[in-house]
Amino acid sequence: MTNSNDTLAFSQFVRNMWLRNCEEREAYNEALLDLKEYSKINIEFLLDKYWSQGYGDLYWDYDRQEYVDECYLLGVPETGVYL
């Protein structure tokens, strides 16, 4: 996340995902997690889902451990690397 708008958007996204998780857990009679615990356990999933929904043109580069654009993956010069 690069600025406060991104941070706020991600926080809202995590909260919405947590609420959906609570509904799911209630339906299966499972113990509910508090928001902090849910976030800690699922941070990788949440980041991947957030970026794939909000920034569908970026891809996770496992070697670099960051999101990159398609041009970067294809080796086109002068491309941006994100995050």
Steps between C-alpha positions, in 0.01 A plus 500: 500500500643829403273760657226555756224442243644157422532423871140602566372303201690190612371536857143522373557200275637294792206598719251395231679168450500445878125565518444246223720255689293554815181421308659187358624384841159561657335291228734209582481554877872578517663734749525859376837670468549861600613735226862509614530122516327454165733755338812342646407146394389598149728789404651334191157395371359848567785678323476271197123537479511877549760558232343259254162674537623857509804474279425218260777601262772429757659165568682366803867431423604230747870552432487875568224469764306795356227584250610581145323592178469277194770692309749430777423128477552508122833679538391822332734784606382806692226326689397569854528272797236559765506482876 
